Amino acid sequence: MPKYFLLFIFSLFLVSCNSNSCQDFKTGNFNYPENLETDVKIERNESFQIETSKKEGYTDKYQIFWDSDCSYHLVLLETNKSFDGMKPLVDTMFVNIIELAQNSYTFKAVINKKVFEGQLIKQ
């Protein structure tokens, strides 16, 4: 009987080690999938998210607020884009993580009543 109990505990340990949670994506460096042909790099810490594109020549800085483990909103603080449809300190993007994978997540974002879906890969 103790052998089965130890095997059960070991199995639970292995499963918990391989599963991700939304918490795993609160900080880090992220990219979009290669098939999107974008060079946007995202750096995220507990308070800010910075998105840069060398190809398009911009840097956006957002303040990030986690509403729950799997949802957050981004407030644009500053950008050097001439126009991207967002106004600093006015526009907010609401994001829900809808699916987790080993090193990525799929999200649904809403800004100004426009809905976007995408994936971010953690580096």
Residue pairs with C-beta under 8 A, 6 or more apart in sequence:
20 100
20 101
20 102
20 105
21 69
21 100
22 69
22 70
22 97
22 100
22 105
23 69
24 122
25 97
25 100
25 105
25 120
25 122
26 44
26 46
26 66
27 44
27 45
27 46
28 44
28 122
28 123
29 41
29 42
29 43
29 44
29 122
29 123
30 41
30 42
30 43
30 44
30 120
30 121
30 122
30 123
31 40
31 41
31 42
31 120
31 121
31 123
32 38
32 40
32 118
32 119
32 120
32 121
33 119
33 121
38 53
38 55
39 53
39 54
39 55
39 56
40 51
40 52
40 53
41 51
41 52
41 53
42 49
42 50
42 51
42 120
43 49
43 50
43 52
44 50
44 64
46 64
47 63
47 64
48 61
48 62
48 63
48 64
48 77
49 61
49 62
49 63
49 64
49 74
50 59
50 60
50 61
50 62
51 58
51 59
51 60
51 62
52 58
52 59
52 60
57 80
58 79
58 80
58 81
58 84
59 79
59 80
60 76
60 78
60 79
60 81
60 84
61 76
61 77
61 78
61 79
62 74
62 75
62 76
62 77
62 93
63 74
63 75
63 77
64 72
64 73
64 74
65 72
65 73
65 74
65 75
66 72
67 73
70 96
70 97
71 94
71 95
71 96
71 97
72 95
73 92
73 93
73 94
73 95
74 92
74 93
74 95
75 89
75 91
75 92
76 86
76 87
76 88
76 89
76 90
76 91
76 92
76 93
77 88
77 89
78 88
79 86
79 88
85 112
86 93
86 111
91 111
91 112
92 111
93 109
93 110
93 111
94 109
94 110
94 111
95 107
95 108
95 109
95 110
96 107
96 108
96 109
97 105
97 106
97 107
98 105
98 106
98 107
98 108
98 117
99 105
99 106
100 106
103 121
103 122
104 119
104 120
104 121
104 122
105 119
105 120
106 117
106 118
106 119
107 117
107 118
107 119
107 120
108 115
108 116
108 117
109 115
109 116
109 117
109 118
110 116
